[in-house]
């Protein structure tokens, strides 16, 4: 595809790729912090290496951006 970084089409992203993918305001440090959270489900371990599943990361980002429902209102 013209104008698309081939790395962005891979299903698994490393920390640097995930930070670049998420946007200018997201640092590698922020991605590493997310990887420490056991509820961060896009995390994929392969041996000792850690990756982020791109499609699941997309879904997670959408969930973070959507308004939270508050019970009782």
N, C-alpha and C positions, 0 to 999 in steps of 0.2 A: 504494500500500500504506500502510496506517495505521501511523504510528510509525517509518517508514523514511525516512531522509534520501535525497532523490532523487539527490544526488551519489554516493552509495554504489552506485547501480545503473548508473552510467556505466561503460563498459568501461575507460576510461583515467582514471587519477588523477594529479593534480599532486602536488608534494612534500607540501604541507600535508594534502591529502586522504589520501595514503598513510600519513602519520604518524598521523592521526586513526583511520584504518581499522585500523592495526596495533595500536593500543591506547595506553593512558596512559603506558606506559613507553618508548615510541618517540618520539624527537624528530625534528624536521625535519632537524636536523644529521645524525642517524644515517641518515636516508633519503638525504640528499645524499652521504654517505660511501659508501653502497651503490651509488649511481649511478656512482661513480668506478670501481667494480670491473668489469672486463671480463667476468667470469663471472656477473654479475647479469643473468640472461636476461629478467626481466620489463620491462627498460628498452625504451622505444619513443621514437625520435626522429622528430619531425615538424617539418621545417625546423630552426630553431634551438631549438625547444622540446623539453623532455624530459618524458615521462610514464611511468607505470608501469601495465602491463596488469594489471587487477585479478585476473582468473582465474589468470594466470600467477604473480602475487604470492601468491595463496592457495596454489598448489602449492609455490612456493619456501618459504613459511613452514612448510608441513607437512614439507617435506624437512629444514628446519633443526631441527624439533622431534623428528623420528624418530631413534631410536638409530642410531649409526654402527656398521657391521659392522667388526670388527677381524680381519684375516686371521691365521690361526695359532691361533685360540682356538675 
